Structure formats: structure tokens, C-alpha cells
Amino acid sequence: MTLSASPTHTTTELRETAGPAPKPRFGGVLWRISRLTGPAMLPLAGKRWNPIFAVVEHRGRKTGRAYRTPVAARRNGDGFIIALAFGAQVDWYRNLVAAGGGSIRWRGDVYSVTAPERVDAATVLTTFDPVQRLLLRIAGIDGYVQVCDAESFHA
């Protein structure tokens, strides 16, 4: 299933297309832990020396408030592959879909990106290095999205 935002689709239509949001992984325990550790991880993510974690910069769907969220991401051609470690119900993902894009800070640079599109795990796992692949498989993460560089995206 491909899920992306376009100017002709409303957030409600996207939600209906995607179906109900799946339950949080591991009963939401990891999600709760990440809410506590996220602020500690944020200063480390997106730095030039850290190729594992990036920072997704997005705006709230309802409030318009600016948010920054650390995510596991890898550069892939003209975009990024991002692991949906906590499923598609996370705010950064829903905010990027609603806004049609946002920006990602990775290895010290900021990239404007398009709305995320779901991609098959089998095809994108090779983007991650062997240690990351092992950890992603152990954690049971099977959801991934791709965002393209906004400058190179031509609809």
C-alpha cells in the first residue's frame, strides 16, 4: 500500500484510505520509553558524525507548532528511508502526511522533503547497515517510509 499526501486529498480521506491505525508495538511500552528518552537523543541526532539518527522537523496538524523528532533514517539516492519503529500512528508521520512534507536534519545538513510514502521492508532493509538491519529485525520493525528530497521531486 502506498500512502502519500497530495493537494487533492484531505487528511480525512488519507485516514480512510489507510484504514484504522494499528495498535502501538509492544503495547506502547517502547513508545512511552521513547517519550522519556527522546529529549536526550535529540541533541545527538542529525549531527555530522551520526549517520544512524536524523531529526524530522515538522509542524503540528492542529496547532501549527514546530516539532523536532529523532528517527532512525538512512540516505537513499534522492531521499531517506525512515523506520516506523512505533507504527504509522506517530505524530511526526501523520504531520508530514498532512502537511505534504517537512524537513530532515541528517549528518549536519537540512533537507526539505516530500510527504512520506510507505515502502516494502524487504526492498529497503538493504539501505541500512548490517548491525542496524539486525536490530530492526530483532525489534520486529516492519514498517518503513520513504521521503524524497523536495528539490528533486517532480510530480
MOQUI-V283219 format. One record per pair of residues at least 12 apart in sequence whose ideal C-beta (glycine too) atoms are under 7 Angstrom apart, sorted by the first residue. I is the first residue (numbers start at 1). J is the second residue. D is the distance in Angstrom with one decimal. If there is no record, write none. Layout:
BEGIN
I_J_D ; I_J_D
END
This chain:
BEGIN
1_118_5.8 ; 2_117_5.4 ; 2_118_6.0 ; 3_17_6.7 ; 3_18_5.3 ; 3_117_6.5 ; 3_118_5.1 ; 4_115_5.0 ; 4_117_4.5 ; 5_97_4.8 ; 5_98_6.7 ; 5_100_4.8 ; 5_115_3.9 ; 11_61_6.8 ; 11_98_4.9 ; 14_97_5.9 ; 18_88_6.9 ; 21_88_6.4 ; 21_89_4.0 ; 22_87_5.2 ; 22_88_6.8 ; 22_89_7.0 ; 24_86_6.0 ; 24_87_6.0 ; 24_89_6.8 ; 25_86_6.0 ; 25_87_6.0 ; 25_140_6.8 ; 30_86_6.7 ; 31_86_4.8 ; 34_86_6.9 ; 38_70_6.1 ; 41_53_6.8 ; 41_70_4.5 ; 42_55_6.7 ; 42_68_6.2 ; 42_70_5.4 ; 45_70_3.8 ; 46_105_3.6 ; 46_106_5.9 ; 47_108_6.2 ; 48_107_5.2 ; 48_108_3.6 ; 51_107_6.0 ; 52_72_6.4 ; 52_132_6.7 ; 53_70_5.2 ; 53_71_6.8 ; 53_72_6.1 ; 54_71_5.7 ; 54_73_3.9 ; 54_80_6.8 ; 54_104_5.2 ; 54_105_6.3 ; 54_106_4.0 ; 55_68_5.2 ; 55_69_6.9 ; 55_70_5.7 ; 55_104_6.9 ; 55_105_4.3 ; 56_69_4.9 ; 56_71_5.4 ; 56_92_4.7 ; 56_102_6.3 ; 56_104_5.7 ; 57_102_5.8 ; 57_103_4.5 ; 57_105_6.5 ; 58_92_5.4 ; 58_95_4.2 ; 58_96_5.5 ; 58_99_6.7 ; 58_102_4.1 ; 59_95_6.3 ; 59_99_6.0 ; 60_95_6.3 ; 61_94_6.4 ; 61_95_5.4 ; 61_98_4.5 ; 67_92_7.0 ; 69_92_4.3 ; 71_92_6.9 ; 72_85_6.5 ; 73_104_6.7 ; 73_106_6.3 ; 74_127_4.6 ; 74_128_5.4 ; 75_106_6.7 ; 76_127_5.0 ; 76_146_6.8 ; 78_148_5.8 ; 78_149_4.9 ; 78_152_4.3 ; 79_113_6.7 ; 79_146_5.6 ; 79_147_5.3 ; 79_148_3.9 ; 79_149_5.6 ; 80_104_5.9 ; 80_106_6.9 ; 80_113_6.9 ; 80_147_5.3 ; 81_124_4.7 ; 81_127_4.8 ; 81_144_5.7 ; 81_146_5.6 ; 82_144_6.8 ; 82_145_5.3 ; 82_147_6.8 ; 83_136_6.1 ; 83_141_5.3 ; 83_144_5.8 ; 84_143_3.5 ; 84_144_6.3 ; 84_145_6.2 ; 85_139_7.0 ; 85_141_5.4 ; 87_143_6.3 ; 88_143_6.4 ; 93_116_6.1 ; 93_145_6.8 ; 96_115_5.7 ; 96_116_5.3 ; 97_115_5.4 ; 97_116_6.4 ; 100_115_4.9 ; 101_113_5.4 ; 101_114_4.7 ; 101_115_5.3 ; 101_150_5.9 ; 104_147_6.9 ; 111_149_5.6 ; 112_150_4.0 ; 112_151_6.7 ; 113_147_3.9 ; 113_148_6.5 ; 113_149_6.3 ; 113_150_5.8 ; 114_147_5.8 ; 114_148_4.7 ; 114_150_5.6 ; 114_153_4.9 ; 116_145_3.7 ; 116_146_6.9 ; 116_147_5.1 ; 117_145_6.2 ; 117_146_5.4 ; 118_145_5.7 ; 119_144_5.3 ; 119_145_6.5 ; 119_146_4.9 ; 121_142_4.9 ; 121_144_5.7 ; 124_144_5.0
END
